[in-house]
Amino acid sequence: MKIKESLITRIDLEKLADILKEGKEEFKEKEKKVEITFNGYDAEIVKSISYVVNDRFIDENKEKLIKLGVLK
């Protein structure tokens, strides 16, 4: 799903990335994934959370994005 051009100019993606990096906020419309790899000696478990920033993401999180200064 593509973001409407009028919204892309209103979103501060760098600020959103910083907020996600800090890990203090969570948003709706996320995908969680856990990967396990084993090389014969060690096991590595990696948990990741992905967000696709599109119209649906913005609609679901609009109030929070405005409050955090991500969406103008």
Predicted model as a PDB file, atoms N, CA, C, CB and O in Angstrom, pLDDT in the B-factor column:
MODEL        1                                                                  
ATOM      1  N   MET A   1       0.838  -1.176   0.000  1.00 50.00           N  
ATOM      2  CA  MET A   1       0.000   0.000   0.000  1.00 50.00           C  
ATOM      3  C   MET A   1       0.889   1.248   0.000  1.00 50.00           C  
ATOM      4  CB  MET A   1      -0.957  -0.007   1.219  1.00 50.00           C  
ATOM      5  O   MET A   1       1.820   1.345   0.800  1.00 50.00           O  
ATOM      6  N   LYS A   2       0.616   2.164  -0.861  1.00 59.00           N  
ATOM      7  CA  LYS A   2       1.423   3.366  -1.023  1.00 59.00           C  
ATOM      8  C   LYS A   2       0.919   4.500  -0.119  1.00 59.00           C  
ATOM      9  CB  LYS A   2       1.415   3.813  -2.490  1.00 59.00           C  
ATOM     10  O   LYS A   2      -0.284   4.639   0.100  1.00 59.00           O  
ATOM     11  N   ILE A   3       1.838   5.295   0.395  1.00 61.00           N  
ATOM     12  CA  ILE A   3       1.462   6.450   1.205  1.00 61.00           C  
ATOM     13  C   ILE A   3       1.008   7.568   0.280  1.00 61.00           C  
ATOM     14  CB  ILE A   3       2.644   6.918   2.105  1.00 61.00           C  
ATOM     15  O   ILE A   3       1.623   7.829  -0.753  1.00 61.00           O  
ATOM     16  N   LYS A   4      -0.073   8.219   0.668  1.00 65.00           N  
ATOM     17  CA  LYS A   4      -0.536   9.371  -0.097  1.00 65.00           C  
ATOM     18  C   LYS A   4       0.549  10.437  -0.072  1.00 65.00           C  
ATOM     19  CB  LYS A   4      -1.876   9.925   0.471  1.00 65.00           C  
ATOM     20  O   LYS A   4       1.166  10.672   0.967  1.00 65.00           O  
ATOM     21  N   GLU A   5       0.784  11.078  -1.202  1.00 66.00           N  
ATOM     22  CA  GLU A   5       1.863  12.064  -1.294  1.00 66.00           C  
ATOM     23  C   GLU A   5       1.707  13.187  -0.275  1.00 66.00           C  
ATOM     24  CB  GLU A   5       1.913  12.650  -2.692  1.00 66.00           C  
ATOM     25  O   GLU A   5       2.706  13.691   0.239  1.00 66.00           O  
ATOM     26  N   SER A   6       0.479  13.585   0.025  1.00 68.00           N  
ATOM     27  CA  SER A   6       0.277  14.661   0.995  1.00 68.00           C  
ATOM     28  C   SER A   6       0.731  14.246   2.392  1.00 68.00           C  
ATOM     29  CB  SER A   6      -1.193  15.075   1.025  1.00 68.00           C  
ATOM     30  O   SER A   6       1.138  15.092   3.188  1.00 68.00           O  
ATOM     31  N   LEU A   7       0.663  12.943   2.697  1.00 71.00           N  
ATOM     32  CA  LEU A   7       1.092  12.480   4.018  1.00 71.00           C  
ATOM     33  C   LEU A   7       2.603  12.342   4.118  1.00 71.00           C  
ATOM     34  CB  LEU A   7       0.439  11.152   4.340  1.00 71.00           C  
ATOM     35  O   LEU A   7       3.170  12.590   5.183  1.00 71.00           O  
ATOM     36  N   ILE A   8       3.270  11.952   3.036  1.00 71.00           N  
ATOM     37  CA  ILE A   8       4.720  11.735   3.086  1.00 71.00           C  
ATOM     38  C   ILE A   8       5.449  13.024   3.464  1.00 71.00           C  
ATOM     39  CB  ILE A   8       5.236  11.213   1.728  1.00 71.00           C  
ATOM     40  O   ILE A   8       6.506  12.973   4.093  1.00 71.00           O  
ATOM     41  N   THR A   9       4.903  14.161   3.093  1.00 78.00           N  
ATOM     42  CA  THR A   9       5.536  15.433   3.455  1.00 78.00           C  
ATOM     43  C   THR A   9       5.235  15.819   4.897  1.00 78.00           C  
ATOM     44  CB  THR A   9       5.071  16.542   2.516  1.00 78.00           C  
ATOM     45  O   THR A   9       5.869  16.723   5.441  1.00 78.00           O  
ATOM     46  N   ARG A  10       4.275  15.144   5.518  1.00 82.00           N  
ATOM     47  CA  ARG A  10       3.891  15.462   6.896  1.00 82.00           C  
ATOM     48  C   ARG A  10       4.489  14.504   7.919  1.00 82.00           C  
ATOM     49  CB  ARG A  10       2.390  15.452   7.023  1.00 82.00           C  
ATOM     50  O   ARG A  10       4.292  14.690   9.119  1.00 82.00           O  
ATOM     51  N   ILE A  11       5.213  13.487   7.470  1.00 88.00           N  
ATOM     52  CA  ILE A  11       5.775  12.493   8.381  1.00 88.00           C  
ATOM     53  C   ILE A  11       7.273  12.704   8.524  1.00 88.00           C  
ATOM     54  CB  ILE A  11       5.480  11.066   7.885  1.00 88.00           C  
ATOM     55  O   ILE A  11       7.992  12.828   7.533  1.00 88.00           O  
ATOM     56  N   ASP A  12       7.736  12.744   9.770  1.00 92.00           N  
ATOM     57  CA  ASP A  12       9.167  12.834  10.037  1.00 92.00           C  
ATOM     58  C   ASP A  12       9.670  11.414  10.287  1.00 92.00           C  
ATOM     59  CB  ASP A  12       9.475  13.784  11.265  1.00 92.00           C  
ATOM     60  O   ASP A  12       9.657  10.936  11.422  1.00 92.00           O  
ATOM     61  N   LEU A  13      10.115  10.740   9.217  1.00 89.00           N  
ATOM     62  CA  LEU A  13      10.540   9.344   9.329  1.00 89.00           C  
ATOM     63  C   LEU A  13      11.795   9.173  10.184  1.00 89.00           C  
ATOM     64  CB  LEU A  13      10.787   8.775   7.954  1.00 89.00           C  
ATOM     65  O   LEU A  13      11.954   8.153  10.855  1.00 89.00           O  
ATOM     66  N   GLU A  14      12.677  10.158  10.162  1.00 92.00           N  
ATOM     67  CA  GLU A  14      13.881  10.072  10.998  1.00 92.00           C  
ATOM     68  C   GLU A  14      13.509  10.115  12.475  1.00 92.00           C  
ATOM     69  CB  GLU A  14      14.861  11.217  10.662  1.00 92.00           C  
ATOM     70  O   GLU A  14      14.078   9.381  13.283  1.00 92.00           O  
ATOM     71  N   LYS A  15      12.563  10.967  12.824  1.00 94.00           N  
ATOM     72  CA  LYS A  15      12.117  11.045  14.218  1.00 94.00           C  
ATOM     73  C   LYS A  15      11.435   9.740  14.625  1.00 94.00           C  
ATOM     74  CB  LYS A  15      11.154  12.241  14.419  1.00 94.00           C  
ATOM     75  O   LYS A  15      11.648   9.248  15.733  1.00 94.00           O  
ATOM     76  N   LEU A  16      10.613   9.178  13.729  1.00 94.00           N  
ATOM     77  CA  LEU A  16       9.973   7.897  14.009  1.00 94.00           C  
ATOM     78  C   LEU A  16      11.026   6.810  14.218  1.00 94.00           C  
ATOM     79  CB  LEU A  16       9.020   7.508  12.862  1.00 94.00           C  
ATOM     80  O   LEU A  16      10.895   5.989  15.126  1.00 94.00           O  
ATOM     81  N   ALA A  17      12.058   6.800  13.394  1.00 92.00           N  
ATOM     82  CA  ALA A  17      13.138   5.814  13.537  1.00 92.00           C  
ATOM     83  C   ALA A  17      13.838   5.963  14.882  1.00 92.00           C  
ATOM     84  CB  ALA A  17      14.159   5.960  12.396  1.00 92.00           C  
ATOM     85  O   ALA A  17      14.151   4.965  15.530  1.00 92.00           O  
ATOM     86  N   ASP A  18      14.088   7.201  15.308  1.00 94.00           N  
ATOM     87  CA  ASP A  18      14.726   7.433  16.605  1.00 94.00           C  
ATOM     88  C   ASP A  18      13.853   6.929  17.756  1.00 94.00           C  
ATOM     89  CB  ASP A  18      15.024   8.923  16.788  1.00 94.00           C  
ATOM     90  O   ASP A  18      14.356   6.327  18.704  1.00 94.00           O  
ATOM     91  N   ILE A  19      12.556   7.177  17.668  1.00 94.00           N  
ATOM     92  CA  ILE A  19      11.619   6.725  18.704  1.00 94.00           C  
ATOM     93  C   ILE A  19      11.616   5.202  18.778  1.00 94.00           C  
ATOM     94  CB  ILE A  19      10.190   7.253  18.421  1.00 94.00           C  
ATOM     95  O   ILE A  19      11.638   4.631  19.868  1.00 94.00           O  
ATOM     96  N   LEU A  20      11.588   4.548  17.624  1.00 92.00           N  
ATOM     97  CA  LEU A  20      11.601   3.087  17.604  1.00 92.00           C  
ATOM     98  C   LEU A  20      12.917   2.533  18.125  1.00 92.00           C  
ATOM     99  CB  LEU A  20      11.345   2.576  16.195  1.00 92.00           C  
ATOM    100  O   LEU A  20      12.939   1.500  18.795  1.00 92.00           O  
ATOM    101  N   LYS A  21      14.004   3.209  17.821  1.00 91.00           N  
ATOM    102  CA  LYS A  21      15.334   2.777  18.282  1.00 91.00           C  
ATOM    103  C   LYS A  21      15.414   2.799  19.800  1.00 91.00           C  
ATOM    104  CB  LYS A  21      16.434   3.676  17.686  1.00 91.00           C  
ATOM    105  O   LYS A  21      16.004   1.906  20.409  1.00 91.00           O  
ATOM    106  N   GLU A  22      14.812   3.830  20.417  1.00 92.00           N  
ATOM    107  CA  GLU A  22      14.801   3.938  21.875  1.00 92.00           C  
ATOM    108  C   GLU A  22      13.989   2.823  22.519  1.00 92.00           C  
ATOM    109  CB  GLU A  22      14.246   5.289  22.296  1.00 92.00           C  
ATOM    110  O   GLU A  22      14.253   2.436  23.657  1.00 92.00           O  
ATOM    111  N   GLY A  23      13.003   2.308  21.794  1.00 86.00           N  
ATOM    112  CA  GLY A  23      12.203   1.195  22.300  1.00 86.00           C  
ATOM    113  C   GLY A  23      11.181   1.561  23.355  1.00 86.00           C  
ATOM    114  O   GLY A  23      10.656   0.677  24.032  1.00 86.00           O  
ATOM    115  N   LYS A  24      10.886   2.840  23.511  1.00 83.00           N  
ATOM    116  CA  LYS A  24       9.947   3.266  24.549  1.00 83.00           C  
ATOM    117  C   LYS A  24       8.503   3.270  24.069  1.00 83.00           C  
ATOM    118  CB  LYS A  24      10.315   4.642  25.042  1.00 83.00           C  
ATOM    119  O   LYS A  24       7.581   3.284  24.884  1.00 83.00           O  
ATOM    120  N   GLU A  25       8.297   3.259  22.767  1.00 90.00           N  
ATOM    121  CA  GLU A  25       6.955   3.314  22.187  1.00 90.00           C  
ATOM    122  C   GLU A  25       6.732   2.116  21.277  1.00 90.00           C  
ATOM    123  CB  GLU A  25       6.748   4.629  21.406  1.00 90.00           C  
ATOM    124  O   GLU A  25       7.650   1.649  20.603  1.00 90.00           O  
ATOM    125  N   GLU A  26       5.505   1.629  21.271  1.00 88.00           N  
ATOM    126  CA  GLU A  26       5.105   0.597  20.319  1.00 88.00           C  
ATOM    127  C   GLU A  26       3.907   1.106  19.559  1.00 88.00           C  
ATOM    128  CB  GLU A  26       4.785  -0.751  21.028  1.00 88.00           C  
ATOM    129  O   GLU A  26       3.131   1.911  20.074  1.00 88.00           O  
ATOM    130  N   PHE A  27       3.755   0.649  18.355  1.00 92.00           N  
ATOM    131  CA  PHE A  27       2.680   1.093  17.491  1.00 92.00           C  
ATOM    132  C   PHE A  27       1.895  -0.115  16.991  1.00 92.00           C  
ATOM    133  CB  PHE A  27       3.232   1.916  16.310  1.00 92.00           C  
ATOM    134  O   PHE A  27       2.393  -1.240  16.991  1.00 92.00           O  
ATOM    135  N   LYS A  28       0.659   0.140  16.567  1.00 90.00           N  
ATOM    136  CA  LYS A  28      -0.165  -0.904  15.964  1.00 90.00           C  
ATOM    137  C   LYS A  28       0.362  -1.179  14.563  1.00 90.00           C  
ATOM    138  CB  LYS A  28      -1.673  -0.491  15.927  1.00 90.00           C  
ATOM    139  O   LYS A  28       1.162  -0.417  14.021  1.00 90.00           O  
ATOM    140  N   GLU A  29      -0.100  -2.275  13.994  1.00 83.00           N  
ATOM    141  CA  GLU A  29       0.299  -2.670  12.628  1.00 83.00           C  
ATOM    142  C   GLU A  29       1.782  -3.051  12.558  1.00 83.00           C  
ATOM    143  CB  GLU A  29       0.009  -1.524  11.638  1.00 83.00           C  
ATOM    144  O   GLU A  29       2.521  -2.527  11.724  1.00 83.00           O  
ATOM    145  N   LYS A  30       2.205  -3.946  13.418  1.00 86.00           N  
ATOM    146  CA  LYS A  30       3.597  -4.394  13.409  1.00 86.00           C  
ATOM    147  C   LYS A  30       3.667  -5.877  13.109  1.00 86.00           C  
ATOM    148  CB  LYS A  30       4.280  -4.089  14.751  1.00 86.00           C  
ATOM    149  O   LYS A  30       2.701  -6.620  13.281  1.00 86.00           O  
ATOM    150  N   GLU A  31       4.829  -6.277  12.661  1.00 88.00           N  
ATOM    151  CA  GLU A  31       5.084  -7.690  12.393  1.00 88.00           C  
ATOM    152  C   GLU A  31       6.219  -8.133  13.304  1.00 88.00           C  
ATOM    153  CB  GLU A  31       5.436  -7.939  10.879  1.00 88.00           C  
ATOM    154  O   GLU A  31       7.302  -7.548  13.292  1.00 88.00           O  
ATOM    155  N   LYS A  32       5.965  -9.164  14.089  1.00 90.00           N  
ATOM    156  CA  LYS A  32       7.001  -9.703  14.971  1.00 90.00           C  
ATOM    157  C   LYS A  32       7.546 -10.987  14.357  1.00 90.00           C  
ATOM    158  CB  LYS A  32       6.442  -9.966  16.408  1.00 90.00           C  
ATOM    159  O   LYS A  32       6.808 -11.785  13.780  1.00 90.00           O  
ATOM    160  N   LYS A  33       8.858 -11.161  14.497  1.00 93.00           N  
ATOM    161  CA  LYS A  33       9.491 -12.346  13.920  1.00 93.00           C  
ATOM    162  C   LYS A  33      10.633 -12.784  14.840  1.00 93.00           C  
ATOM    163  CB  LYS A  33      10.016 -12.059  12.467  1.00 93.00           C  
ATOM    164  O   LYS A  33      11.362 -11.954  15.384  1.00 93.00           O  
ATOM    165  N   VAL A  34      10.771 -14.083  15.001  1.00 94.00           N  
ATOM    166  CA  VAL A  34      11.881 -14.650  15.768  1.00 94.00           C  
ATOM    167  C   VAL A  34      12.599 -15.648  14.868  1.00 94.00           C  
ATOM    168  CB  VAL A  34      11.379 -15.336  17.098  1.00 94.00           C  
ATOM    169  O   VAL A  34      11.977 -16.524  14.267  1.00 94.00           O  
ATOM    170  N   GLU A  35      13.914 -15.501  14.786  1.00 95.00           N  
ATOM    171  CA  GLU A  35      14.720 -16.417  13.986  1.00 95.00           C  
ATOM    172  C   GLU A  35      15.716 -17.134  14.900  1.00 95.00           C  
ATOM    173  CB  GLU A  35      15.462 -15.657  12.842  1.00 95.00           C  
ATOM    174  O   GLU A  35      16.322 -16.522  15.779  1.00 95.00           O  
ATOM    175  N   ILE A  36      15.870 -18.414  14.680  1.00 95.00           N  
ATOM    176  CA  ILE A  36      16.830 -19.209  15.444  1.00 95.00           C  
ATOM    177  C   ILE A  36      17.814 -19.821  14.460  1.00 95.00           C  
ATOM    178  CB  ILE A  36      16.115 -20.318  16.297  1.00 95.00           C  
ATOM    179  O   ILE A  36      17.419 -20.477  13.496  1.00 95.00           O  
ATOM    180  N   THR A  37      19.102 -19.600  14.714  1.00 95.00           N  
ATOM    181  CA  THR A  37      20.130 -20.230  13.889  1.00 95.00           C  
ATOM    182  C   THR A  37      21.057 -21.028  14.801  1.00 95.00           C  
ATOM    183  CB  THR A  37      20.932 -19.165  13.065  1.00 95.00           C  
ATOM    184  O   THR A  37      21.325 -20.633  15.936  1.00 95.00           O  
ATOM    185  N   PHE A  38      21.530 -22.133  14.297  1.00 93.00           N  
ATOM    186  CA  PHE A  38      22.434 -22.988  15.065  1.00 93.00           C  
ATOM    187  C   PHE A  38      23.562 -23.412  14.141  1.00 93.00           C  
ATOM    188  CB  PHE A  38      21.687 -24.237  15.661  1.00 93.00           C  
ATOM    189  O   PHE A  38      23.318 -23.959  13.065  1.00 93.00           O  
ATOM    190  N   ASN A  39      24.807 -23.158  14.561  1.00 91.00           N  
ATOM    191  CA  ASN A  39      25.949 -23.469  13.716  1.00 91.00           C  
ATOM    192  C   ASN A  39      26.684 -24.746  14.137  1.00 91.00           C  
ATOM    193  CB  ASN A  39      26.907 -22.312  13.725  1.00 91.00           C  
ATOM    194  O   ASN A  39      27.789 -25.018  13.669  1.00 91.00           O  
ATOM    195  N   GLY A  40      26.067 -25.512  15.011  1.00 90.00           N  
ATOM    196  CA  GLY A  40      26.706 -26.738  15.498  1.00 90.00           C  
ATOM    197  C   GLY A  40      27.318 -26.562  16.869  1.00 90.00           C  
ATOM    198  O   GLY A  40      27.548 -27.541  17.579  1.00 90.00           O  
ATOM    199  N   TYR A  41      27.586 -25.310  17.252  1.00 93.00           N  
ATOM    200  CA  TYR A  41      28.177 -25.026  18.556  1.00 93.00           C  
ATOM    201  C   TYR A  41      27.315 -24.061  19.372  1.00 93.00           C  
ATOM    202  CB  TYR A  41      29.578 -24.449  18.381  1.00 93.00           C  
ATOM    203  O   TYR A  41      27.114 -24.254  20.572  1.00 93.00           O  
ATOM    204  N   ASP A  42      26.815 -23.035  18.712  1.00 94.00           N  
ATOM    205  CA  ASP A  42      26.055 -21.980  19.390  1.00 94.00           C  
ATOM    206  C   ASP A  42      24.697 -21.797  18.732  1.00 94.00           C  
ATOM    207  CB  ASP A  42      26.834 -20.653  19.376  1.00 94.00           C  
ATOM    208  O   ASP A  42      24.533 -22.011  17.531  1.00 94.00           O  
ATOM    209  N   ALA A  43      23.740 -21.400  19.536  1.00 95.00           N  
ATOM    210  CA  ALA A  43      22.423 -21.043  18.998  1.00 95.00           C  
ATOM    211  C   ALA A  43      22.254 -19.539  19.151  1.00 95.00           C  
ATOM    212  CB  ALA A  43      21.263 -21.824  19.729  1.00 95.00           C  
ATOM    213  O   ALA A  43      22.585 -18.964  20.187  1.00 95.00           O  
ATOM    214  N   GLU A  44      21.737 -18.919  18.110  1.00 95.00           N  
ATOM    215  CA  GLU A  44      21.482 -17.486  18.139  1.00 95.00           C  
ATOM    216  C   GLU A  44      19.985 -17.278  17.908  1.00 95.00           C  
ATOM    217  CB  GLU A  44      22.343 -16.724  17.062  1.00 95.00           C  
ATOM    218  O   GLU A  44      19.415 -17.791  16.945  1.00 95.00           O  
ATOM    219  N   ILE A  45      19.364 -16.519  18.805  1.00 95.00           N  
ATOM    220  CA  ILE A  45      17.944 -16.204  18.682  1.00 95.00           C  
ATOM    221  C   ILE A  45      17.827 -14.700  18.484  1.00 95.00           C  
ATOM    222  CB  ILE A  45      17.129 -16.682  19.943  1.00 95.00           C  
ATOM    223  O   ILE A  45      18.320 -13.917  19.296  1.00 95.00           O  
ATOM    224  N   VAL A  46      17.170 -14.303  17.397  1.00 94.00           N  
ATOM    225  CA  VAL A  46      17.021 -12.889  17.065  1.00 94.00           C  
ATOM    226  C   VAL A  46      15.531 -12.569  16.989  1.00 94.00           C  
ATOM    227  CB  VAL A  46      17.742 -12.541  15.718  1.00 94.00           C  
ATOM    228  O   VAL A  46      14.788 -13.191  16.229  1.00 94.00           O  
ATOM    229  N   LYS A  47      15.107 -11.593  17.784  1.00 91.00           N  
ATOM    230  CA  LYS A  47      13.720 -11.132  17.753  1.00 91.00           C  
ATOM    231  C   LYS A  47      13.703  -9.784  17.053  1.00 91.00           C  
ATOM    232  CB  LYS A  47      13.105 -11.033  19.199  1.00 91.00           C  
ATOM    233  O   LYS A  47      14.487  -8.896  17.388  1.00 91.00           O  
ATOM    234  N   SER A  48      12.807  -9.626  16.078  1.00 90.00           N  
ATOM    235  CA  SER A  48      12.716  -8.348  15.384  1.00 90.00           C  
ATOM    236  C   SER A  48      11.255  -7.928  15.263  1.00 90.00           C  
ATOM    237  CB  SER A  48      13.375  -8.433  13.989  1.00 90.00           C  
ATOM    238  O   SER A  48      10.345  -8.755  15.199  1.00 90.00           O  
ATOM    239  N   ILE A  49      11.068  -6.620  15.234  1.00 88.00           N  
ATOM    240  CA  ILE A  49       9.750  -6.030  15.036  1.00 88.00           C  
ATOM    241  C   ILE A  49       9.862  -5.103  13.841  1.00 88.00           C  
ATOM    242  CB  ILE A  49       9.243  -5.266  16.321  1.00 88.00           C  
ATOM    243  O   ILE A  49      10.752  -4.254  13.784  1.00 88.00           O  
ATOM    244  N   SER A  50       8.954  -5.267  12.887  1.00 90.00           N  
ATOM    245  CA  SER A  50       8.971  -4.451  11.679  1.00 90.00           C  
ATOM    246  C   SER A  50       7.686  -3.648  11.581  1.00 90.00           C  
ATOM    247  CB  SER A  50       9.157  -5.327  10.426  1.00 90.00           C  
ATOM    248  O   SER A  50       6.609  -4.113  11.955  1.00 90.00           O  
ATOM    249  N   TYR A  51       7.823  -2.441  11.072  1.00 89.00           N  
ATOM    250  CA  TYR A  51       6.670  -1.591  10.798  1.00 89.00           C  
ATOM    251  C   TYR A  51       6.720  -1.179   9.335  1.00 89.00           C  
ATOM    252  CB  TYR A  51       6.646  -0.339  11.734  1.00 89.00           C  
ATOM    253  O   TYR A  51       7.769  -0.760   8.844  1.00 89.00           O  
ATOM    254  N   VAL A  52       5.607  -1.294   8.641  1.00 87.00           N  
ATOM    255  CA  VAL A  52       5.486  -0.778   7.291  1.00 87.00           C  
ATOM    256  C   VAL A  52       4.682   0.507   7.410  1.00 87.00           C  
ATOM    257  CB  VAL A  52       4.805  -1.821   6.309  1.00 87.00           C  
ATOM    258  O   VAL A  52       3.500   0.481   7.752  1.00 87.00           O  
ATOM    259  N   VAL A  53       5.331   1.630   7.126  1.00 87.00           N  
ATOM    260  CA  VAL A  53       4.671   2.927   7.264  1.00 87.00           C  
ATOM    261  C   VAL A  53       3.902   3.205   5.975  1.00 87.00           C  
ATOM    262  CB  VAL A  53       5.709   4.072   7.566  1.00 87.00           C  
ATOM    263  O   VAL A  53       4.478   3.564   4.948  1.00 87.00           O  
ATOM    264  N   ASN A  54       2.601   3.030   6.060  1.00 84.00           N  
ATOM    265  CA  ASN A  54       1.712   3.286   4.936  1.00 84.00           C  
ATOM    266  C   ASN A  54       0.447   3.947   5.483  1.00 84.00           C  
ATOM    267  CB  ASN A  54       1.377   1.962   4.154  1.00 84.00           C  
ATOM    268  O   ASN A  54       0.379   4.281   6.666  1.00 84.00           O  
ATOM    269  N   ASP A  55      -0.547   4.133   4.626  1.00 83.00           N  
ATOM    270  CA  ASP A  55      -1.780   4.799   5.068  1.00 83.00           C  
ATOM    271  C   ASP A  55      -2.434   4.073   6.236  1.00 83.00           C  
ATOM    272  CB  ASP A  55      -2.767   4.898   3.913  1.00 83.00           C  
ATOM    273  O   ASP A  55      -2.928   4.710   7.166  1.00 83.00           O  
ATOM    274  N   ARG A  56      -2.440   2.758   6.193  1.00 87.00           N  
ATOM    275  CA  ARG A  56      -3.060   1.981   7.279  1.00 87.00           C  
ATOM    276  C   ARG A  56      -2.324   2.192   8.597  1.00 87.00           C  
ATOM    277  CB  ARG A  56      -3.080   0.484   6.925  1.00 87.00           C  
ATOM    278  O   ARG A  56      -2.957   2.394   9.634  1.00 87.00           O  
ATOM    279  N   PHE A  57      -0.991   2.146   8.566  1.00 89.00           N  
ATOM    280  CA  PHE A  57      -0.189   2.387   9.769  1.00 89.00           C  
ATOM    281  C   PHE A  57      -0.505   3.765  10.335  1.00 89.00           C  
ATOM    282  CB  PHE A  57       1.324   2.263   9.459  1.00 89.00           C  
ATOM    283  O   PHE A  57      -0.701   3.920  11.540  1.00 89.00           O  
ATOM    284  N   ILE A  58      -0.552   4.765   9.458  1.00 88.00           N  
ATOM    285  CA  ILE A  58      -0.809   6.134   9.902  1.00 88.00           C  
ATOM    286  C   ILE A  58      -2.203   6.246  10.505  1.00 88.00           C  
ATOM    287  CB  ILE A  58      -0.652   7.122   8.734  1.00 88.00           C  
ATOM    288  O   ILE A  58      -2.373   6.867  11.554  1.00 88.00           O  
ATOM    289  N   ASP A  59      -3.198   5.656   9.859  1.00 88.00           N  
ATOM    290  CA  ASP A  59      -4.561   5.703  10.388  1.00 88.00           C  
ATOM    291  C   ASP A  59      -4.658   5.039  11.756  1.00 88.00           C  
ATOM    292  CB  ASP A  59      -5.524   5.032   9.419  1.00 88.00           C  
ATOM    293  O   ASP A  59      -5.320   5.566  12.650  1.00 88.00           O  
ATOM    294  N   GLU A  60      -4.016   3.902  11.929  1.00 92.00           N  
ATOM    295  CA  GLU A  60      -4.076   3.159  13.191  1.00 92.00           C  
ATOM    296  C   GLU A  60      -3.335   3.857  14.336  1.00 92.00           C  
ATOM    297  CB  GLU A  60      -3.502   1.776  12.992  1.00 92.00           C  
ATOM    298  O   GLU A  60      -3.668   3.650  15.503  1.00 92.00           O  
ATOM    299  N   ASN A  61      -2.345   4.673  14.012  1.00 94.00           N  
ATOM    300  CA  ASN A  61      -1.485   5.281  15.028  1.00 94.00           C  
ATOM    301  C   ASN A  61      -1.506   6.807  15.007  1.00 94.00           C  
ATOM    302  CB  ASN A  61      -0.075   4.804  14.845  1.00 94.00           C  
ATOM    303  O   ASN A  61      -0.632   7.443  15.595  1.00 94.00           O  
ATOM    304  N   LYS A  62      -2.476   7.392  14.349  1.00 92.00           N  
ATOM    305  CA  LYS A  62      -2.502   8.831  14.083  1.00 92.00           C  
ATOM    306  C   LYS A  62      -2.355   9.683  15.344  1.00 92.00           C  
ATOM    307  CB  LYS A  62      -3.786   9.192  13.386  1.00 92.00           C  
ATOM    308  O   LYS A  62      -1.523  10.590  15.381  1.00 92.00           O  
ATOM    309  N   GLU A  63      -3.140   9.407  16.361  1.00 94.00           N  
ATOM    310  CA  GLU A  63      -3.091  10.215  17.586  1.00 94.00           C  
ATOM    311  C   GLU A  63      -1.706  10.166  18.236  1.00 94.00           C  
ATOM    312  CB  GLU A  63      -4.153   9.730  18.584  1.00 94.00           C  
ATOM    313  O   GLU A  63      -1.174  11.197  18.648  1.00 94.00           O  
ATOM    314  N   LYS A  64      -1.131   8.977  18.325  1.00 95.00           N  
ATOM    315  CA  LYS A  64       0.185   8.821  18.946  1.00 95.00           C  
ATOM    316  C   LYS A  64       1.263   9.521  18.115  1.00 95.00           C  
ATOM    317  CB  LYS A  64       0.528   7.327  19.113  1.00 95.00           C  
ATOM    318  O   LYS A  64       2.157  10.161  18.669  1.00 95.00           O  
ATOM    319  N   LEU A  65       1.179   9.399  16.782  1.00 95.00           N  
ATOM    320  CA  LEU A  65       2.162  10.035  15.901  1.00 95.00           C  
ATOM    321  C   LEU A  65       2.110  11.557  16.025  1.00 95.00           C  
ATOM    322  CB  LEU A  65       1.921   9.618  14.443  1.00 95.00           C  
ATOM    323  O   LEU A  65       3.150  12.216  16.001  1.00 95.00           O  
ATOM    324  N   ILE A  66       0.921  12.112  16.156  1.00 94.00           N  
ATOM    325  CA  ILE A  66       0.779  13.562  16.337  1.00 94.00           C  
ATOM    326  C   ILE A  66       1.344  13.975  17.692  1.00 94.00           C  
ATOM    327  CB  ILE A  66      -0.709  13.991  16.219  1.00 94.00           C  
ATOM    328  O   ILE A  66       2.084  14.954  17.784  1.00 94.00           O  
ATOM    329  N   LYS A  67       1.000  13.235  18.742  1.00 95.00           N  
ATOM    330  CA  LYS A  67       1.472  13.545  20.094  1.00 95.00           C  
ATOM    331  C   LYS A  67       2.994  13.514  20.183  1.00 95.00           C  
ATOM    332  CB  LYS A  67       0.877  12.562  21.097  1.00 95.00           C  
ATOM    333  O   LYS A  67       3.588  14.327  20.891  1.00 95.00           O  
ATOM    334  N   LEU A  68       3.633  12.579  19.467  1.00 95.00           N  
ATOM    335  CA  LEU A  68       5.090  12.451  19.497  1.00 95.00           C  
ATOM    336  C   LEU A  68       5.786  13.411  18.527  1.00 95.00           C  
ATOM    337  CB  LEU A  68       5.485  11.024  19.172  1.00 95.00           C  
ATOM    338  O   LEU A  68       7.015  13.476  18.494  1.00 95.00           O  
ATOM    339  N   GLY A  69       5.018  14.143  17.752  1.00 94.00           N  
ATOM    340  CA  GLY A  69       5.609  15.109  16.815  1.00 94.00           C  
ATOM    341  C   GLY A  69       6.125  14.483  15.536  1.00 94.00           C  
ATOM    342  O   GLY A  69       6.920  15.094  14.822  1.00 94.00           O  
ATOM    343  N   VAL A  70       5.680  13.264  15.236  1.00 94.00           N  
ATOM    344  CA  VAL A  70       6.108  12.575  14.021  1.00 94.00           C  
ATOM    345  C   VAL A  70       5.230  12.975  12.841  1.00 94.00           C  
ATOM    346  CB  VAL A  70       6.069  11.050  14.222  1.00 94.00           C  
ATOM    347  O   VAL A  70       5.707  13.075  11.710  1.00 94.00           O  
ATOM    348  N   LEU A  71       3.962  13.199  13.105  1.00 91.00           N  
ATOM    349  CA  LEU A  71       2.990  13.568  12.077  1.00 91.00           C  
ATOM    350  C   LEU A  71       2.508  14.991  12.345  1.00 91.00           C  
ATOM    351  CB  LEU A  71       1.790  12.568  12.049  1.00 91.00           C  
ATOM    352  O   LEU A  71       2.039  15.307  13.439  1.00 91.00           O  
ATOM    353  N   LYS A  72       2.630  15.833  11.338  1.00 82.00           N  
ATOM    354  CA  LYS A  72       2.252  17.228  11.501  1.00 82.00           C  
ATOM    355  C   LYS A  72       0.848  17.449  10.990  1.00 82.00           C  
ATOM    356  CB  LYS A  72       3.234  18.147  10.778  1.00 82.00           C  
ATOM    357  O   LYS A  72       0.342  18.570  11.040  1.00 82.00           O  
TER     358      LYS A  72                                                      
ENDMDL                                                                          
END                                                                             
